[in-house]
Amino acid sequence: MNWRKMLFVALVGWAIPELSQGQEPGWSGQVIAFGATRAEIRSTDILHRPYRPLHFYGNSVRRRYYHGSAVPGAGLFNR
């Protein structure tokens, strides 16, 4: 097997789990949503909703799903 095929297999093996898991949602600055925005958020699965200030339950569920722990860690200090 030449190096190009090995590189291709390695890249595909690395990319498939990333694609299947999806990307972690970002933060939204809205604490209280109204109207169409509220309906859109409620119709979205809790894992795909944006993180929002003061929404402890939803943020904890997403943090546990994407990071393995509901408690925020000191990841910045472990580098």
Rosetta silent file (secondary structure, phi, psi, omega in degrees, C-alpha in Angstrom):
SEQUENCE: MNWRKMLFVALVGWAIPELSQGQEPGWSGQVIAFGATRAEIRSTDILHRPYRPLHFYGNSVRRRYYHGSAVPGAGLFNR
SCORE:     score description
SCORE:     0.000 S_00000001
   1 L     0.000  129.218 -179.516    0.000    0.000    0.000 S_00000001
   2 L   -83.793  171.489 -173.168    1.499    3.313   -0.912 S_00000001
   3 H   -65.672  -28.784  179.674    1.549    6.368    1.348 S_00000001
   4 H   -68.063  -41.866  178.235   -1.330    8.116   -0.464 S_00000001
   5 H   -66.020  -40.545  178.933   -3.724    5.264    0.184 S_00000001
   6 H   -64.989  -39.705  177.765   -2.640    5.088    3.815 S_00000001
   7 H   -64.894  -42.423  178.886   -3.136    8.830    4.197 S_00000001
   8 H   -61.467  -46.528  179.786   -6.591    8.600    2.605 S_00000001
   9 H   -62.332  -40.685  179.300   -7.643    5.763    4.924 S_00000001
  10 H   -65.137  -42.863 -179.974   -6.364    7.683    7.959 S_00000001
  11 H   -66.414  -40.957  178.233   -8.226   10.864    6.959 S_00000001
  12 H   -65.545  -43.111  178.480  -11.479    9.014    6.297 S_00000001
  13 H   -63.283  -30.735  178.397  -11.178    7.178    9.617 S_00000001
  14 H   -79.460  -36.064 -173.510  -10.633   10.489   11.386 S_00000001
  15 H   -80.881  -33.135 -174.842  -13.432   12.386    9.602 S_00000001
  16 H   -61.739  -47.985  177.592  -16.290    9.858    9.825 S_00000001
  17 H   -62.232  -35.498  178.611  -16.732    9.991   13.630 S_00000001
  18 H   -64.348  -41.521 -179.583  -16.552   13.794   13.500 S_00000001
  19 H   -70.517  -37.015 -176.408  -19.268   13.958   10.851 S_00000001
  20 H   -73.746  -30.135 -179.089  -21.539   11.469   12.563 S_00000001
  21 H   -80.225  -29.571 -177.894  -21.436   13.212   15.943 S_00000001
  22 L    86.927  175.857 -176.928  -22.105   16.676   14.593 S_00000001
  23 L  -103.623  143.222  179.181  -20.773   19.934   15.817 S_00000001
  24 L   -64.929  137.116 -179.941  -21.359   21.368   19.240 S_00000001
  25 L   -69.216  157.721  179.091  -23.804   24.296   19.222 S_00000001
  26 L   -90.062 -167.266 -178.943  -22.591   27.787   19.987 S_00000001
  27 E   -98.251  145.874  173.098  -23.832   30.352   22.492 S_00000001
  28 L  -116.330  139.092 -178.374  -26.878   32.568   22.134 S_00000001
  29 L   -82.188   -7.981 -177.831  -27.076   35.822   24.054 S_00000001
  30 L   -80.711  124.322  174.721  -30.845   35.640   24.510 S_00000001
  31 L   -83.910  -44.503  179.003  -31.987   34.604   27.958 S_00000001
  32 L  -117.705  124.350  179.313  -35.689   34.828   27.093 S_00000001
  33 L  -102.416  145.722 -179.182  -36.826   34.115   23.542 S_00000001
  34 L  -125.714  157.253  170.455  -40.109   35.373   22.094 S_00000001
  35 H    60.479 -130.861 -175.908  -42.304   34.595   19.092 S_00000001
  36 H   -64.742  -34.945  179.018  -40.845   32.693   16.164 S_00000001
  37 H   -63.387  -42.393  178.973  -37.454   32.348   17.835 S_00000001
  38 H   -63.615  -43.273  179.304  -39.044   30.647   20.841 S_00000001
  39 H   -63.376  -39.299  179.295  -41.015   28.265   18.599 S_00000001
  40 H   -65.999  -42.617  179.267  -37.867   27.413   16.651 S_00000001
  41 H   -64.556  -43.678 -179.078  -35.888   26.695   19.827 S_00000001
  42 H   -66.574  -28.206 -179.295  -38.650   24.531   21.277 S_00000001
  43 H   -84.815   -8.098  179.153  -38.932   22.488   18.065 S_00000001
  44 L   -90.225  140.470  176.734  -35.178   21.793   18.050 S_00000001
  45 L   -56.738  143.958 -174.556  -33.794   18.742   19.876 S_00000001
  46 L   -60.707  -28.327  179.409  -32.244   19.745   23.208 S_00000001
  47 L   -73.163  -20.552 -176.170  -28.794   18.535   22.113 S_00000001
  48 L  -106.709   -0.968  176.969  -28.805   20.885   19.117 S_00000001
  49 L   -72.342  154.112  177.061  -30.174   24.006   20.799 S_00000001
  50 L   -72.634  150.976  171.812  -27.724   26.828   21.446 S_00000001
  51 E   -65.187  140.642  179.838  -26.255   27.283   24.908 S_00000001
  52 L  -136.993  143.438  178.995  -28.054   30.166   26.669 S_00000001
  53 L   -59.158  140.164  176.592  -27.287   32.080   29.864 S_00000001
  54 L    69.588    8.152  176.911  -29.246   30.898   32.937 S_00000001
  55 L  -100.687   74.770 -169.974  -30.599   27.775   31.177 S_00000001
  56 H   -63.481  -43.223 -177.083  -28.936   25.352   33.572 S_00000001
  57 H   -64.700  -54.216 -177.999  -30.773   22.142   32.625 S_00000001
  58 H   -62.329  -42.619  178.473  -30.340   22.404   28.861 S_00000001
  59 H   -62.889  -38.792  178.667  -26.761   23.625   29.120 S_00000001
  60 H   -66.742  -40.586  178.346  -25.931   20.736   31.490 S_00000001
  61 H   -62.276  -46.406  179.676  -27.480   18.160   29.145 S_00000001
  62 H   -65.947  -41.341 -179.701  -25.490   19.503   26.186 S_00000001
  63 H   -63.130  -40.999  179.303  -22.269   19.766   28.204 S_00000001
  64 H   -65.959  -39.398 -179.172  -22.637   16.161   29.389 S_00000001
  65 H   -67.544  -47.829 -174.502  -23.326   14.943   25.841 S_00000001
  66 H   -84.712  -26.737 -174.765  -20.470   16.802   24.150 S_00000001
  67 H  -118.717   -7.169  177.779  -17.863   16.807   26.951 S_00000001
  68 L    85.315   -2.169  179.615  -18.749   13.788   29.099 S_00000001
  69 L  -148.659  138.739  179.272  -19.422   15.820   32.234 S_00000001
  70 L   -78.926  -16.687 -179.434  -22.195   18.204   33.237 S_00000001
  71 L   -94.145  127.367  178.117  -19.794   20.217   35.375 S_00000001
  72 L   -63.735  134.992 -178.469  -17.548   22.620   33.466 S_00000001
  73 L   -97.989  177.901  178.545  -13.933   21.676   33.925 S_00000001
  74 L   -94.337   54.267 -177.218  -10.723   23.651   34.083 S_00000001
  75 H   -61.258  -29.003  179.703   -9.742   22.715   30.531 S_00000001
  76 H   -68.103  -26.958 -176.128   -7.890   25.963   30.014 S_00000001
  77 H   -91.946   -7.026 -177.590   -5.521   25.129   32.839 S_00000001
  78 H   -95.712   11.778 -176.339   -4.725   21.573   31.706 S_00000001
  79 L   -80.687    0.000    0.000   -2.845   22.582   28.555 S_00000001
